[in-house]
Amino acid sequence: MKTLEEKIRELPPELRQEVEDFVEFLLERKMKKAKELPKLRFRGALKELGLQSTSVELQHEILKWWQDGVSR
């Protein structure tokens, strides 16, 4: 079976350019995703419950709920 590089070498120049353009597009898209910060749209979502817990305390509570659900 031919490698990707071998297959690309067999293409005419205009198609090789398309392959190169597509690879550049994929790399740019990957870098853009890596640079994006989390949106944090959930901030304040539980405010109406009046909870006075830290995020770590909430994580522990969620883990307990999850473990209880799994063990049933």
N, C-alpha and C positions, 0 to 999 in steps of 0.2 A: 504494500500500500504506500502511496506517495505521501510525503510530508506536505504540510501546508505551504511551506516555502517552495517546494518543487512545483506544486500546482500553480502558485502565483507566478512563478517564472515562465510558465507555459502560456500565460495570458498575454494578449496584445497590450501594448503600452497604455492605451486609453482605459482598458479595464483594470490594469495594475494601479492606475491613478485612482480609479473608483474605490478599489480595495484600500489603498492608503488613506483616502478621504474618510472612508467608513471607520477605519481603525482610529484615526484621529478623533472622530466624533465619539466613539466609544470611550476613549481615554478621557476626553473632556467631560463627558457625562459622569464617568466614575469619579473624577476629581471634584466635580461640582457637588455630587452627593456626599463625598467625604467632608467637604467644607461646611455643609449646612448644619446649623445648630438646631437642637430640638426646639419645637414650637412651644412646649409647655402650656398647651391649651387647657390642660386639666387643672391648672393652678386655681385654687379657690372653689373647686367643684363640690367639695364636701362642706363648705362653709355653713350651709343651712342646717347641718346636723349639730353644729355647736361643739364639735370635737376640739379638744385642746391637746392634741397629740403631735409629736414630731413625726417627720417622715419615716424615721427609723422605727418608731413605735408602730406606725401604721403598717410598715412592711412586715413586722413581726406578727401583727394581728392578722394580716392577710394570709401569711404563711400558715398560721394556726387554722384559719377557716379552710384553706385549701387542703391541709392534711386531714382535717375532720371529714371533709367531703370525699377524699380519696379512700379513707379507711372504712367508709360505710359500705 
